[in-house]
Structure formats: structure tokens, C-alpha cells
Amino acid sequence: MTIKRDYFQHAMPGDVCFGCGSANPAGLHIHSYWDDDGEEAICHWQAGEIHQGWQNVTCGGIIATLIDCHCMATAMATAIRNENRSLTSEPHLRFATGSLNVKYLQPTPIDRPLELRAHVTEIKNNKKYTLECGLYVDGKKTAAATVVAFLVYRSDQPEAQDSKFNT
């Protein structure tokens, strides 16, 4: 039986990002969704041999990319949910990374599925979202991150967009 999930990335038309973009054929193609309680965003992903840093260990840059993209999508999904609308409804929102602080706790193997769990811990001015994210393998945390995401685009207010991150 296949579970139908509302993946956050489906609300990102034309997304060419290496980590989450469905429009990037060489990308990682992550898919994020709410857990059953709607409290945490979940992403499952399987590394391959090309994602190694050392033999049988996932590259730290790939881990940072997974966390970054999962958190940007989680910020977007949270903002949409806070507006009481469906994930794929308009306006479309875009978030950009303000900061990404990853702590690598232990080597992350490439031969088992990775699970990312993220949630928003703070929102300022409906533009700055702070998130916590953990990366797990077999239930053991291998990396932890704090991420700041900035809302940089709303399709219903394109004239109000600014190239600077406004807090």
C-alpha cells in the first residue's frame, strides 16, 4: 500500500535547486512532509556511492544541503499552514537561507536511509523563521542544525520583494 503524502516541494513550481528541485535532473530530489501529528516535518532520503565524503560515509556537504533544503521547505510549509490554506494554493512563497549551523555528531553511513526531522522554533515579523533539524540513521542522531530562513518572495506581492534579508 502506497501512502499519499503532500510533499512540500510540490508547492515549489519551477524549483531548480540542487537539493530539493524537481526541475534539476542532477539534484537530490528530497521530499518533505508533515508527520502524523503535524508537529514536525519529515524527510527520508537514501545516500548513494556518489554522495560519499569518506568510504561508506555521507559527505558533510550533502548533509548540509539536505538539512538546508528540508528546513527551507519546512519554513514555507509552516508559513502556508499559518495562513490557513492548502500547501499548493497561491500565493507561492520562497525562502532563502540566512544561516545554517550544522553540528556533525558522528559519521553518517550511506548504506541506510536517512531521516530528517525539523520544526520551527521562532517566527519574527512573519519573515524570519528559526528552525531546529536533526538527521537520524536507525534512530540515532548523526547531525543537528539550527537554521534561519527568510521569506524573500510572495507571488502576490512581487513589487514588495527586496534583495536584502529584512528582519
C-alpha positions in Angstrom: 0.0 0.0 0.0 1.4 3.4 -1.0 0.8 6.4 1.3 -0.2 9.6 -0.5 1.8 12.4 1.0 1.5 16.2 0.5 5.2 16.9 -0.2 6.2 20.5 0.4 8.3 20.5 -2.7 5.2 20.1 -4.8 4.3 23.7 -3.8 7.5 25.0 -5.4 6.9 25.2 -9.2 10.0 25.6 -11.3 12.3 24.7 -8.4 15.8 24.1 -9.9 17.6 23.8 -6.5 20.2 21.0 -6.3 18.8 19.7 -3.0 15.0 19.9 -3.4 14.3 20.9 -7.0 12.2 18.6 -9.1 13.3 20.6 -12.1 17.0 19.7 -11.5 17.8 16.3 -13.1 21.1 16.0 -11.2 19.7 17.0 -7.9 19.0 15.2 -4.6 15.2 15.4 -5.1 14.3 15.4 -1.4 10.6 15.2 -0.3 9.4 16.7 2.9 6.1 16.2 4.6 4.3 16.7 8.0 4.4 13.9 10.5 1.1 12.4 11.5 0.7 15.0 14.3 1.7 17.9 12.0 4.3 18.9 14.6 7.5 18.0 12.7 8.5 17.9 9.1 10.0 14.6 8.0 12.2 13.8 5.0 13.5 10.3 4.2 16.4 10.1 1.8 18.9 7.4 0.7 22.5 8.4 0.0 24.4 6.6 -2.7 28.1 5.9 -3.5 28.4 9.3 -5.3 27.4 11.1 -2.0 30.4 9.8 0.0 32.9 12.0 1.8 34.9 9.1 3.0 34.2 5.5 2.0 30.8 4.5 3.2 30.2 7.9 5.0 27.9 10.6 3.7 29.7 13.8 2.6 29.2 16.6 5.1 28.3 19.0 2.3 25.5 16.7 1.2 24.2 16.5 4.8 24.3 20.3 5.0 22.4 20.6 1.7 19.7 18.1 2.9 19.2 20.0 6.1 19.2 23.4 4.3 16.6 22.3 1.7 14.4 20.4 4.2 14.4 23.5 6.5 13.6 26.0 3.7 10.7 23.8 2.7 9.5 23.4 6.3 9.6 27.2 6.8 7.5 27.6 3.6 5.0 24.9 4.7 4.7 26.4 8.1 4.0 29.9 6.7 1.4 28.5 4.4 -0.2 26.5 7.2 -0.2 29.6 9.4 -2.2 31.3 6.7 -4.8 28.5 6.9 -4.5 27.5 3.3 -3.6 24.4 1.4 0.0 23.7 0.5 -0.3 24.2 -3.2 -2.5 27.2 -3.1 -1.4 30.6 -4.2 0.4 32.8 -3.3 3.7 30.9 -3.7 6.3 31.6 -1.2 10.1 31.4 -1.4 12.5 31.2 1.5 16.3 31.7 1.5 18.9 30.6 4.0 20.0 33.3 6.4 22.3 31.0 8.4 23.0 27.3 8.7 24.8 25.9 11.7 25.4 22.1 11.5 26.9 20.0 14.2 28.2 16.7 12.9 27.8 14.3 15.9 29.0 11.1 14.3 29.7 9.7 10.8 26.5 9.2 8.8 26.6 5.9 6.8 25.5 5.8 3.1 24.0 2.3 3.2 20.9 3.1 5.3 18.0 5.5 4.9 18.5 8.9 6.4 15.6 10.7 8.3 15.5 14.4 8.8 13.2 15.9 11.4 12.7 19.7 11.5 10.4 22.2 13.2 10.1 25.9 13.5 11.1 27.3 16.9 10.6 31.0 16.3 9.0 33.4 13.8 9.7 37.1 13.7 7.7 39.6 11.7 6.3 36.7 9.6 9.6 36.9 7.6 12.4 35.3 9.8 11.9 31.7 10.7 14.3 29.8 13.0 14.3 26.0 12.8 15.9 23.1 14.5 16.7 20.0 12.5 18.1 16.6 13.3 19.5 13.9 11.0 19.0 10.3 12.1 20.1 6.9 10.9 18.4 3.9 12.6 17.1 6.2 15.3 20.5 7.6 16.2 21.2 11.3 15.7 24.2 11.9 13.5 23.8 15.6 12.9 21.9 18.6 14.4 21.4 22.0 13.0 19.9 25.4 13.7 18.8 27.2 10.6 17.4 30.7 9.9 15.1 31.0 6.9 14.0 34.4 5.4 10.8 34.8 3.4 12.1 36.6 0.3 9.3 36.2 -2.2 5.5 36.1 -2.2 3.9 35.7 -5.6 1.0 38.1 -4.6 3.5 40.9 -3.7 6.3 40.8 -6.2 6.8 44.5 -6.1 7.4 44.3 -2.3 10.4 42.0 -2.7 13.7 43.2 -1.6 17.1 41.6 -2.3 18.1 42.2 1.3 17.0 40.0 4.2 14.7 42.1 6.3 14.3 41.1 9.9 
